[in-house]
Amino acid sequence: MELLSKQDWDTFLNQHPKAHILQTSSWGALKSAFGWSPRFVREGDTGGLVLFRGLPLGLSIAYIPRGPVGRGSWDEFWPALDDLCRQEKAVFLRVEPDIWEPLEEEQIIKLLPGFIKTNQTIQPPRTIMIDLTLSEEDLLMAMKSKTRYNIRLAERKDVVVRPSADVKTFHRMMLTTGNRDEFGIHSLDYYQRAYDIFSQKDACVLLIAEYKNQPLAGLMAFAHGDTAWYFYGASTNQERNRMPTYLLQWQAMLWAKNKGCKSYDLWGVPDYPEETLENQFIDRSEGLWGVYRFKRGFGGEVRRTVGAWDRVYRPGLYKLYQLWTKSRRTPAA
């Protein structure tokens, strides 16, 4: 197995334009500032950004977010990666492949031999994908009528959306949102570094929705290849009747479309089949249910990846780690 430099990894990824943004060297640079050690590895035509996080006693965990990448078979990649994981004293390797369902479990097991399925996902497995190849008019017509109305209402009520570099204001809104909706958020330093790293490559935008110069809501969207992702969004408790988040999301979609992206990933809804989501979203508000109620209005297709799979090296310690993580509330991405 080759350990590649950042530059060589970028060259490899350039050959795979559909690779996920979480497999980029920029993502590795972000995570390296927050306890993870990135390794760029390649075996034949397959490669991956592997993140290692240290544990007590010199142990670690290994994680491949939305990878590996490559056109070839993964059969030779896993045994070669085992050697690296053992050198790093990994308790287990977690993989969240960038592969969409439907896929028979037998097919997944063939791709991931020796892995076991886990419900302890790091990134949200289920999302809504928007087709940005549609015209602006068709994008609007694909939305729920109430969402279209709220976008226009925000414009009529003098909400203005503008690009910003004010990550501190965005983080203050994230604190409000996290407390209100009961989900974990990252630190100010995390959002600042994410913005700094990706905006330098024109791969990130921070949009702020304002009314009379008062910030009401914000989001950070990212782009790589032909896909854009809505990773982080926040709003205050003021002037919510002006529907700033709807206009904000619409402007983010237009930003991605103008960059040439073909898909916009709304990144994270409750992990239930679409039928269940549609039957229960009115009555439920815990967790991501309120998020789904908002996101479904923008149209698109509910999709699910194959989720998280673990390759266990130290079974006893693995069970202890699972118990420990159950009590933690960790933000995605």
FIBANU-541256 format. One line per field, with one value per residue (C-alpha): x, y, z. Coordinates in steps of 0.05 Angstrom, whole numbers, plus 5000, padded with zeros to 4 digits. Layout:
BEGIN
c1: X_...
c2: Y_...
c3: Z_...
END
This chain:
BEGIN
c1: 5000_5025_5022_5011_5029_4974_4995_4995_4927_4899_4926_4892_4826_4828_4820_4756_4712_4653_4692_4658_4683_4697_4752_4790_4856_4821_4776_4837_4868_4806_4801_4876_4864_4814_4846_4848_4910_4897_4930_4923_4930_4927_4928_4924_4865_4833_4850_4822_4830_4835_4828_4859_4839_4881_4853_4886_4943_4967_4905_4865_4803_4805_4751_4739_4685_4647_4701_4742_4751_4768_4743_4777_4759_4765_4788_4861_4850_4823_4880_4931_4894_4891_4967_4964_4908_4947_5009_4965_4937_4866_4810_4767_4761_4694_4675_4616_4619_4592_4545_4470_4415_4380_4435_4425_4462_4498_4527_4549_4583_4619_4646_4661_4685_4698_4657_4596_4539_4532_4478_4529_4537_4581_4551_4475_4460_4394_4387_4348_4381_4361_4371_4405_4403_4332_4319_4308_4234_4229_4267_4215_4158_4187_4181_4121_4075_4084_4160_4154_4107_4155_4214_4173_4147_4217_4233_4171_4187_4254_4299_4366_4416_4489_4555_4594_4660_4632_4639_4632_4561_4545_4571_4528_4468_4490_4492_4420_4398_4433_4401_4333_4332_4375_4431_4507_4547_4620_4664_4676_4746_4719_4672_4725_4776_4726_4709_4781_4805_4749_4735_4807_4791_4724_4692_4651_4603_4576_4508_4474_4401_4387_4331_4350_4423_4402_4427_4369_4398_4459_4486_4551_4549_4607_4620_4666_4660_4588_4557_4544_4527_4488_4528_4513_4453_4430_4377_4360_4293_4279_4235_4221_4154_4196_4217_4292_4314_4273_4304_4372_4367_4343_4402_4449_4419_4429_4502_4514_4478_4518_4582_4561_4539_4488_4464_4451_4454_4410_4451_4413_4341_4314_4336_4268_4237_4204_4135_4148_4177_4115_4067_4099_4132_4072_4068_4141_4192_4249_4318_4319_4243_4236_4294_4257_4194_4234_4277_4222_4191_4248_4230_4283_4291_4299_4360_4401_4473_4490_4508_4566_4606_4661_4721_4738_4810_4801_4730_4731_4753_4705_4646_4670_4677_4606_4578_4617_4594_4520_4520_4552_4517_4566_4553_4558_4610
c2: 5000_5069_5127_5187_5260_5312_5333_5261_5249_5311_5285_5218_5251_5293_5227_5214_5276_5244_5232_5259_5323_5285_5248_5311_5332_5396_5354_5318_5386_5407_5344_5345_5407_5371_5306_5266_5244_5238_5186_5185_5113_5076_5004_4995_5035_5045_5097_5131_5186_5148_5187_5160_5186_5170_5134_5120_5069_5085_5056_5089_5085_5089_5121_5128_5181_5169_5126_5091_5121_5084_5046_4981_4924_4936_4865_4882_4948_4920_4871_4925_4974_4922_4927_5002_4997_4947_4991_5047_4999_5012_4981_4981_5012_5047_5058_5098_5086_5135_5083_5092_5042_5001_4950_4879_4863_4807_4858_4903_4845_4828_4900_4900_4830_4821_4883_4884_4934_4986_5036_5084_5126_5188_5222_5221_5162_5190_5255_5293_5305_5364_5360_5425_5410_5437_5509_5558_5559_5483_5481_5526_5487_5422_5451_5447_5506_5530_5532_5572_5619_5627_5643_5699_5721_5731_5774_5815_5824_5855_5796_5803_5746_5762_5725_5737_5720_5733_5664_5690_5715_5648_5610_5651_5632_5559_5561_5587_5533_5477_5496_5505_5441_5398_5377_5380_5435_5447_5500_5569_5548_5488_5531_5583_5533_5499_5566_5587_5522_5513_5586_5594_5544_5575_5511_5542_5599_5629_5662_5706_5727_5796_5843_5916_5893_5845_5774_5725_5661_5632_5571_5543_5504_5467_5445_5393_5366_5366_5364_5415_5401_5439_5419_5473_5518_5564_5614_5662_5667_5737_5755_5683_5704_5733_5663_5679_5606_5592_5649_5630_5558_5580_5627_5571_5526_5582_5590_5516_5517_5577_5539_5484_5433_5383_5360_5394_5349_5374_5329_5295_5275_5223_5153_5124_5101_5158_5129_5134_5204_5228_5195_5223_5289_5331_5299_5291_5346_5311_5302_5315_5312_5387_5390_5341_5382_5442_5405_5365_5429_5440_5379_5329_5255_5221_5175_5133_5109_5038_5067_5051_4986_4966_4920_4900_4886_4885_4858_4871_4943_4953_4936_4985_5039_5027_5035_5100_5131_5117_5171_5225_5277_5289_5336_5307_5329
c3: 5000_4981_5031_4986_4998_4998_4927_4901_4933_4899_4833_4846_4863_4799_4763_4802_4795_4830_4894_4957_4988_5053_5015_4995_5024_5047_5091_5118_5134_5172_5213_5228_5270_5314_5337_5273_5235_5159_5117_5041_5019_4953_4931_4856_4828_4896_4948_5009_5060_5125_5190_5254_5322_5383_5444_5511_5516_5446_5413_5358_5315_5239_5196_5121_5108_5043_5012_4988_4919_4855_4795_4812_4858_4933_4945_4950_4986_5052_5068_5053_5097_5153_5158_5167_5218_5259_5257_5285_5338_5313_5354_5291_5222_5207_5134_5109_5034_4983_4956_4951_4965_4940_4945_4969_5033_4997_4949_5006_5041_4977_4974_5049_5068_5141_5161_5206_5200_5256_5272_5302_5240_5240_5180_5167_5121_5094_5057_5004_4937_4893_4817_4798_4724_4725_4706_4762_4745_4746_4812_4842_4812_4841_4912_4957_4945_5017_5008_4944_4980_5038_4992_4960_5027_5053_4992_5002_5076_5059_5078_5044_5034_5024_5024_5088_5122_5192_5221_5292_5279_5245_5306_5353_5312_5314_5390_5390_5341_5377_5443_5411_5370_5416_5370_5377_5343_5330_5361_5331_5313_5274_5231_5222_5197_5152_5121_5114_5083_5033_5015_4993_4939_4923_4950_5006_5017_5081_5069_5120_5116_5146_5160_5169_5179_5234_5222_5224_5195_5162_5126_5101_5036_5003_4932_4900_4830_4808_4878_4932_5005_5057_5118_5170_5181_5237_5255_5311_5347_5319_5259_5243_5211_5154_5134_5125_5123_5060_5020_5048_5024_4956_4948_4968_4914_4863_4886_4874_4807_4784_4801_4754_4806_4783_4852_4919_4980_5037_5084_5137_5152_5202_5182_5166_5099_5061_5074_5149_5142_5105_5153_5217_5202_5223_5292_5309_5325_5362_5332_5257_5248_5247_5198_5152_5155_5129_5078_5045_5020_4971_4931_4911_4924_4991_4986_5033_5032_5055_5123_5169_5171_5220_5212_5283_5305_5382_5398_5473_5467_5409_5454_5506_5453_5428_5499_5509_5443_5457_5511_5467_5423_5366_5307_5237_5185
END
